Structure formats: structure tokens, C-alpha cells
Amino acid sequence: MSDKFAMRSHTCGELREENKGEKVTLMGWVGRQRDHGGIIFIDLRDRYGMTQIVFNPSADAVYATGKSLRGEFVVAVTGVVEKRPDNMVNDNLTTGQIEVVAETVEILNVAKTPPFEIDDNVEVSEEIRLKYRYLDMRRSQMQHNLIMRHKMAQLTRRYFDRNGFIEIETPMLMRSTPEGARDYLVPSRVHHGRFYALPQSPQTYKQLLMVSGFDRYFQIVKCFRDEDLRADRQPEFTQVDVELSFVTQEEVLNLVEPLMAEYMDQLLGNNLELPIQRMTFAEAMEKYGTDKPDLRFGMQLVELSDLVENCDFKVFTDCIQNKGAVKGICFAGGAKYSRKQQDVLTAFARQGGARGLVIIKIAGTDWQGNLTKFFNSATRQNIIERMQAKDGDLLLIVADQRQVTNEALGDLRLRIAGEEGLQKDDCYAFLWVTDFPLLEYDDEEGRFVARHHPFTSPKDEDLQWLNSDPGRVRAKAYDLVLNGTEIAGGSIRIFKKDMQQEMFKLLNISDEEANNKFGFLMEAFEYGAPPHGGIAFGFDRMAMLFAGRKSIRDVIAFPKTSSAISLMDGAPSAVDSKQLQELGVKLATE
């Protein structure tokens, strides 16, 4: 093996029938090797594709080298392109019409037997995949995911540049202003006892950019949150951050929609009809039991309180008298569920906070079962009609406080959709959710907290309740939802100092604390801050959905596990005591 080798003339996904007769040089990794009656075939692979290489016994030296090749050896092969025999064409490969007959072959590097086969069809535990991520990323599925992510980034930059935006980088080391998730802290070596924080988002910086007169800013930026993790969360994640001056909510939404259409068209070849559907927060909760509804299937929540308020079923009447809500969903074809399966649904509803679940089977044109006696015929028919139930359906009804009822049925709706395969990966249902509550009461902290963040502006028509009934105030806030996943969120911001101070008071943030955390922003507002607003897109989540994956770890090159560990390089790790000494940091003993 030498450090000098022939130049690569083509990639492993490039050659076609029209290249027949050309002498070419390919380089890549050895995939499968097959011995067919003396003739040896190998699949040579790079990120562009795969090409079949043929080693004939008549070429002694080349044949001997070919026979010695093993999986993941790195090789350079020079040979002539030949058309495959008709019965040997592989329609699953873009290069499946041809093969390269090897004339010379050089082993550029040998490889140990990998811990798993580099093949999309081989099941490998995620733990092993993450430990050997550099091998996992040789699989075509992972390469497809990351190439799509790259295309998304380029498309995003072109779109915002075309619309007059400037990409500006904001600091990675900033002041700690914890509000929401915990900050990742970075101790200062120069200033002992002081810490930087890694940004949870560039929120204050992008507002300062608006004060600076950069009226259209965007950035593809890394953010960091020390929070409980799940499939669509990572301790470090990427967002597309956008802020504009002199805009209304309507203008922000209208800016975003064509970008979504471009994603659909250029990444997936799908047509997205605009405008995107809109729904208020209150409507989403009443119809779907969640503020991020999955619209790929029906099964909406149906209000039944008015139909059952005078029935003989005490569970329902007591609930209504206590200002609760009786609502249900119609599970089409659900009568096929066994008693055991129905019990599982009941247990699931209770787990979600509901006191129970009433299950009614529809047989023919009426109810079936013991509950029939508590409801007269007219009431039963009214419920069937309102829920649009048919023979063989199952009615799932919850009676509880309205929020509990909505959320329990919303969770039940998603569980059934998952079990029944109603959430199709090739279907893309976008939705704007608007008019969120500005604040929500935190029982644990005994105070109102910002539902989005403390810089979100209240709706003008709700300002009258800001002090008397804060929980009633709606925000100029909006989320973009795709297939039941929030992929973007934003708001029109508070831009006047007195309004921002009033918001801090509502959140029980003292003047001293507000000045300590946000004094620089408040001071900036005194120098002429324009009206402004923006939105931030979860770049990893969008890439996950566009790639048809279930976890953002599948679209991040080097992700962490659900416990925020990098199995490949062992981060986080212990550090040398000298490093801690330099930082002025002493670890607490157990």
C-alpha cells in the first residue's frame, strides 16, 4: 500500500450505461463480497451510492487482491465499465445497469470487522449505533438524513436572504438569565466565582438587534438547555432564529408559510396548499385536548354535557353540577377491541388524570350494554348522531374537570391513532395555533409564570384584565405545528420599558432581580425600541419529520443519549484537578 494512488475519476453512484467502455477509477469502502463460481463480486460504496466491481480469475494478481478484501476495507479500483447481462440488472441501484471489471486494485487501508453490518436493513441497538457513530453514519439512511439536513440549511439561508434578512451571529457565552429550563454554566478562569451561561436561545440579543436597526435578522444557531430529555429533545439543539421590526402577527405568519411550501416542494416533492390552517389555543384544547393537534386523522373531542345533564347516570350529572365537562371521542371500528384491551384504555385514561372512562359499544343503530338503562332512547340517539357513530364503533367518554377531560381524551386519541396506524409518515398536516394564554399559574411556585417567555406581548383587547384577571389575558403568540409536533414558536414582543416592568411584576420578578437579569435590555428600550416580533424553528425537529424519523438523534451527526451522554467520546467526563483549580472551582463532596 502506498500513499500515492490514481485520482478518483467517478463516485460510486455516478456511472450509468452510457459510460460503457470507459476506464474509470473508483474509491470507497468494501460492502458485501460474493464468490460466484470463481468470479468475485464486491459492492464498493461511498456516500454517493454503490457500484458492483467484478474480479475475474484470469487476472491473477488483481483476483488475489480481490479475494483478500473484507468488509469496510478502503480501496481504489481501476477498471472498465461494462453493461450487466440482462438477467443481472439490479433495479434497486442507480448504478444497477453496469459493473466495473477490475484491472488494478489497491488497498488504501484495512479495517477491523465492524461491530455491526453497515446495512439499513440490519437491526442495531441505538446504544451500539451511538457508540460507533462514525460507522453508523456510513449507512445510506443516516447519510440521506444528514444530506437532507444540509439541503434544509441551504434552502433556509437562500429564502431569508432573498427576503432581505441579514444573518448575524450572537454570543455563545452570555449572562445567565434562567427563566424556564436550567442554564448550562461555564466558569470563568479570569473572573473566579463568575459564570457565563450557554444560550437557551438568542432571545435578548435578537431584540437588541431590533433596537440596533437591523430590522430583519435570522440565524441558524446552537442553543442549550439543561432539561429532562425525550425523543425530540437534546441538551444542545439547533434552531432557525428570526426577528423582524415594524411587523404584526399576520405578517410573521405570512412570511413563514412560503418557506414551509419550499421545504415541502424541494425536499419532499410535495405541494403544500397555502394558507396554512389556523386554530386558537382554546379551540385546539376543546377539539383535540392538546395545543399541538395532529390533524392527519379525525376523532375530534365531542361535547356531550348538554345532552346528558338530565340523565340518570350519576357520574355524568354530578360532574356537570360541579362545573365539569362530559366529552367523548368516537373510535371507528373500535368494537373489535376485547374486554382486556378496553381495560387497558381505561387504565391509560386514569393514568392521564381522569377518574375513569365510560366505554359504549355501538351495535346496529343503538348502544349495547348495561349503561343503556341510564339513558332514554332519545338521549342515546342524540349522542350517536352528534358523535357520528356507526355500527361497530366504540364511544369513549370522560366526565371530569374540563381541562382534565380534554387532556385525557387528547392523550387517548393519540394512543389509539398510534395503535391503529392512523398517523401516516407520508402525510404532512401543518397548523398554526394562536391566542395562547399569556400566563399560567404554577401551583408549586405559587405565582403566574410566562407561558412562552416574559417578553411576549399581551393582546391589546385583553390589557383590561392584566391586573384584575391575569389568567384571562391572551398573548400575541403563535406556534406552528406539523403532525402533532411543535416545529416553531414565536410572538410579538413587548418593546416599551413600562409595559415590560409591569410584566415582570405580574411574574413576581422584583425590580432588583429584573435589573440584575435584564437591566441591559430595559436600558436599551429607553433609546427607541421599535415594535418587533419573531419566531424560532426547531431545526432538528423539522429535519426529523421531513426525513420520516421518530427521533431527532437520527438527524444529528453526533447526538447525546436520553441521559445527555455521548457514548462515542465519553462526554461528560471528569477533568484534571489542575483545570478546576485554574477555574477556582471546587467539587462538592458526596
Secondary structure, 3 states (H helix, E strand, C coil): CCCCCCCCCCCCCCCCHHHCCCEEEEEEEEEEEEEECCEEEEEEEECCEEEEEEECCCCHHHHHHHHHCCCCCEEEEEEEEEECCHHHCCCCCCCCCEEEEEEEEEEEECCCCCCCCCCCCCCCCHHHHHHCHHHHCCCHHHHHHHHHHHHHHHHHHHHHHHCCCEECCCCCCECCCCCCCECEEEECCCCCCCEEEECCCCHHHHHHHHHCCCCEEEEEEEEECECCCCCCCCCEEEEEEEEEECCCHHHHHHHHHHHHHHHHHHHHCCCCCCCCCEEEHHHHHHHHCCCCCCCCCCCCCEECHHHHCCCCCHHHHHHHHCCCEEEEEEECCHHHCCHHHHHHHHHHHHHCCCCCCEEEEEECCEEECHHHHHCCHHHHHHHHHHCCCCCCCEEEEEEECHHHHHHHHHHHHHHHHHHHCCCCCCCCCEEEEECCECEEEECCCCEEEECCCCCECECHHHHHHCCCCHHHCEECEEEEEECCEEEEEEEEECCCHHHHHHHHHHCCCCHHHHHHHHHHHHHHHCCCCCCEEEEEEEHHHHHHHHCCCCCHHHHCCCCCCCCCCCCCCCCCCCCCHHHHHHHCCCCCCC
